[in-house]
Amino acid sequence: MALKKLRRSHKNKIIAGVCGGLAEFLNVDANIVRLVFIGASLITIGTAILVYFALWVVLADDQTGDLGADKLADLYSKYRTRPNEN
């Protein structure tokens, strides 16, 4: 039996695919995971949003294998290479 890997879902995503990936990993409906994240965000005064962002950065995409951190690095390098606008 092959081990399941926790990855961001490419086909079942609304924002970054974190909840879809968790739902596929846990074999539950993605909307349940989304509701849990929303409830946790309200209860923890937004701390769950930081957890979601951290998971987006750490988890790889299930199709491309790209990390969210790779996308952040690309955005940062584009920002840093822009010419100065004076």
C-alpha positions in Angstrom: 0.0 0.0 0.0 1.4 3.4 -1.0 1.6 6.1 1.5 -0.5 9.2 0.9 1.4 12.5 0.7 -0.1 15.7 2.1 0.0 18.2 -0.8 -2.0 21.2 -1.9 -4.8 20.2 -4.2 -4.8 21.7 -7.7 -8.3 20.5 -8.7 -10.1 21.2 -5.4 -8.9 24.7 -4.5 -10.5 28.0 -3.8 -7.5 30.1 -2.6 -4.3 28.0 -2.5 -5.5 24.4 -2.3 -4.5 23.8 1.3 -8.0 22.8 2.6 -8.6 20.7 -0.6 -5.3 18.9 0.0 -6.1 18.3 3.7 -9.5 17.0 2.7 -8.0 14.6 0.2 -5.4 13.4 2.7 -8.1 12.8 5.4 -10.7 11.5 3.0 -13.3 14.1 4.0 -15.3 16.7 2.2 -13.2 19.8 1.4 -16.1 22.1 2.6 -15.9 20.6 6.1 -12.2 21.4 6.3 -12.9 24.9 5.0 -15.6 25.4 7.7 -13.2 24.1 10.4 -10.5 26.6 9.2 -13.1 29.5 9.2 -14.3 28.5 12.7 -10.7 28.1 14.0 -9.9 31.6 12.5 -12.8 33.1 14.4 -12.0 31.4 17.7 -8.2 32.0 17.6 -8.6 35.6 16.4 -6.9 34.9 13.1 -4.1 32.5 14.2 -5.5 29.8 11.9 -5.0 32.1 9.0 -1.3 32.2 9.8 -1.4 28.3 9.9 -3.1 28.3 6.5 -0.4 30.6 5.1 2.4 28.5 6.6 0.9 25.3 5.1 0.6 27.1 1.7 4.4 27.9 1.9 5.4 24.4 3.1 3.2 22.1 1.1 3.9 21.2 -2.5 1.3 21.4 -5.3 0.0 18.0 -6.2 0.5 18.5 -10.0 3.5 20.7 -10.4 5.3 19.9 -7.1 6.0 23.6 -6.7 6.1 24.9 -3.1 4.3 28.1 -2.2 7.7 29.3 -1.0 8.9 29.0 -4.7 6.1 31.4 -5.8 7.0 33.8 -3.0 10.6 33.7 -4.1 9.7 34.4 -7.7 7.5 37.4 -6.6 10.3 38.7 -4.4 12.9 38.4 -7.2 10.6 40.3 -9.6 10.0 43.0 -7.1 13.8 43.3 -6.4 14.7 43.5 -10.1 12.3 46.3 -11.0 14.2 49.5 -11.9 13.9 52.4 -9.4 11.1 54.7 -10.2 12.2 58.2 -9.2 
